[in-house]
């Protein structure tokens, strides 16, 4: 991944890198029950957790393992996060989390699609996957709205917060501008 700062515009969203000034917003966004229930993000999520989270995001970015971007509507205040990680062989996994006060506005959909477009062009990625807990119907709705479909593969088991979590795999191979599937 290119180490230059990333700023991506999409349909009603601007994705940008997190800054130290965003630490209070990270706490506000991520210290809430839905984030705790469905994501591996530390809970409770206080100022110290936010600092650790941002530090890990920067390390993963420097190592080329992940790109974690604040979801904003105008490049300012964060409303959530969209991330791309483990890019290899043309495939990468995506994730997203939108703060409770900003849900049901299409931000997750717009952020995921903007990041898919950016990653396909900037990094040559052709396939994207989401890993979603079977009971997370809100995330299923976002995945469908973005064009993802269940991949039809066995559930993936991951460790998160001291427990094992089983996740469905959803996939997307976006069309190229000429209408064909990306290669």
C-alpha angles and dihedrals in degrees: 000000000000109000094214117112113277126222118168127185121207140159100317095335139094115199116204141164118274117253134199088255088064095064095099090047090051089057092048092049101041105035096083138100101255093051089047092048100048108027137057089237112131116264130237089035109204134159092283091050090049091053091049091047093051091045092053091046090055093048093049090048092050090049092050092242100114146009114207115186133185113239110226134163095223109010091273129084115024118242096180143313139274120193141188119201144171096023108188136144093004094306132100137174121236132203136179141188125185121195116251094248091056104045127116092036098100094254095129092050093046092046094049093048092047091051092046091053092047095046094047091054102034099038103023093240115164105179130044129191135195123200110211132178107244092239095051097101094167090059090046088056092051091048092051092046088055093050098256118143132194107275094218094232129127118279116274118231119214135172113242128167093348096309137088116252125195116214136190118227118230120184141198131189102187121217119250121237089266089060097252125116116269114260 
